Amino acid sequence: MKKIILTFKILFGLYLSGQVNTVLEPKDFFQKLNNSNVVILDVRTPEEFETGHIKNAVDLDYRNATFKDKIRKLDPSKTYMIYCRSGVRSASTVDSLKNLGFTHLYDLKGGINAWKKENLPVVGESADKISNEDFNKIISSHRIVLIDFYAPWCGPCLKMAPMFKKLAEKYKNKIELIKINSDENRNLSKAFIQDGFPKLIAYKDQKAQWEKVGLIDEEELIQRIEDLIK
């Protein structure tokens, strides 16, 4: 029995030694992209992909129901360079491919966020849908304006969305509630979202009154809105 276990460990060790499974810093990841056998996988949503991606990357949405079927059809003889927004989905993708027998896998540490912080090249970045001028018009369009900077991949943002819709209707004649997609307005949002999502900013007479980062329950938000209206 001991011999069988020992043999298994040796064989398993040989299998692992044949694997290339590395988490790379952005600059090291960039250096490996020129290999002709490399396939670059962007496992973000199509909406995220359109905010800027690595050249020649293939969009393979991790959250799509067909994702597992699609990765099973990939060529296991190739090398895969994988990234997402911050590294969570790409790490899970690497694990899934390892379980399917893929042996040459590289994960971008910190995702496209880290890549952009290093000022490495991206393509397909679209212009903001809301300019700074437009934003100024928004906060001056009503005496009281509540801005919600959100992202479509942000769990807390999605959780709060029904509440915002409800309160927008409730206070439609007293306050303007505006949602701004940060992925579609990266340059505009950059100065506001450094401390996270969702980011609420309340303006009264074009001056910021308060800010809130993260989840806020309906009771607290209603109280804050009522205080603004007074």
ChimeraX attribute file (.defattr): number of C-alpha atoms within 10 A of each C-alpha:
attribute: neighborCount
match mode: 1-to-1
recipient: residues
	/A:1	6
	/A:2	7
	/A:3	8
	/A:4	9
	/A:5	10
	/A:6	11
	/A:7	12
	/A:8	12
	/A:9	12
	/A:10	12
	/A:11	12
	/A:12	11
	/A:13	11
	/A:14	11
	/A:15	12
	/A:16	12
	/A:17	11
	/A:18	10
	/A:19	14
	/A:20	14
	/A:21	18
	/A:22	15
	/A:23	20
	/A:24	17
	/A:25	16
	/A:26	22
	/A:27	14
	/A:28	12
	/A:29	19
	/A:30	16
	/A:31	9
	/A:32	13
	/A:33	18
	/A:34	8
	/A:35	9
	/A:36	9
	/A:37	11
	/A:38	16
	/A:39	19
	/A:40	20
	/A:41	21
	/A:42	27
	/A:43	25
	/A:44	24
	/A:45	18
	/A:46	12
	/A:47	13
	/A:48	21
	/A:49	23
	/A:50	16
	/A:51	19
	/A:52	17
	/A:53	23
	/A:54	21
	/A:55	12
	/A:56	13
	/A:57	17
	/A:58	15
	/A:59	18
	/A:60	21
	/A:61	22
	/A:62	19
	/A:63	13
	/A:64	12
	/A:65	9
	/A:66	11
	/A:67	14
	/A:68	16
	/A:69	9
	/A:70	12
	/A:71	16
	/A:72	14
	/A:73	8
	/A:74	13
	/A:75	11
	/A:76	17
	/A:77	11
	/A:78	15
	/A:79	20
	/A:80	24
	/A:81	25
	/A:82	26
	/A:83	31
	/A:84	29
	/A:85	22
	/A:86	17
	/A:87	21
	/A:88	14
	/A:89	21
	/A:90	27
	/A:91	19
	/A:92	13
	/A:93	23
	/A:94	24
	/A:95	14
	/A:96	15
	/A:97	19
	/A:98	17
	/A:99	10
	/A:100	12
	/A:101	13
	/A:102	22
	/A:103	22
	/A:104	20
	/A:105	23
	/A:106	23
	/A:107	27
	/A:108	27
	/A:109	25
	/A:110	20
	/A:111	23
	/A:112	23
	/A:113	16
	/A:114	18
	/A:115	24
	/A:116	15
	/A:117	10
	/A:118	12
	/A:119	10
	/A:120	13
	/A:121	12
	/A:122	15
	/A:123	14
	/A:124	12
	/A:125	14
	/A:126	13
	/A:127	12
	/A:128	17
	/A:129	15
	/A:130	18
	/A:131	13
	/A:132	13
	/A:133	8
	/A:134	11
	/A:135	14
	/A:136	12
	/A:137	12
	/A:138	17
	/A:139	22
	/A:140	16
	/A:141	13
	/A:142	18
	/A:143	16
	/A:144	23
	/A:145	25
	/A:146	24
	/A:147	20
	/A:148	24
	/A:149	23
	/A:150	25
	/A:151	20
	/A:152	15
	/A:153	15
	/A:154	12
	/A:155	13
	/A:156	16
	/A:157	20
	/A:158	14
	/A:159	11
	/A:160	17
	/A:161	13
	/A:162	11
	/A:163	14
	/A:164	18
	/A:165	12
	/A:166	12
	/A:167	16
	/A:168	17
	/A:169	12
	/A:170	11
	/A:171	15
	/A:172	11
	/A:173	9
	/A:174	16
	/A:175	23
	/A:176	21
	/A:177	19
	/A:178	16
	/A:179	16
	/A:180	18
	/A:181	17
	/A:182	23
	/A:183	23
	/A:184	21
	/A:185	19
	/A:186	18
	/A:187	16
	/A:188	18
	/A:189	20
	/A:190	10
	/A:191	9
	/A:192	16
	/A:193	17
	/A:194	9
	/A:195	11
	/A:196	13
	/A:197	21
	/A:198	22
	/A:199	22
	/A:200	22
	/A:201	17
	/A:202	23
	/A:203	22
	/A:204	18
	/A:205	13
	/A:206	17
	/A:207	14
	/A:208	14
	/A:209	13
	/A:210	13
	/A:211	14
	/A:212	16
	/A:213	15
	/A:214	13
	/A:215	15
	/A:216	14
	/A:217	9
	/A:218	14
	/A:219	8
	/A:220	10
	/A:221	15
	/A:222	13
	/A:223	11
	/A:224	13
	/A:225	18
	/A:226	13
	/A:227	9
	/A:228	18
	/A:229	13
	/A:230	5
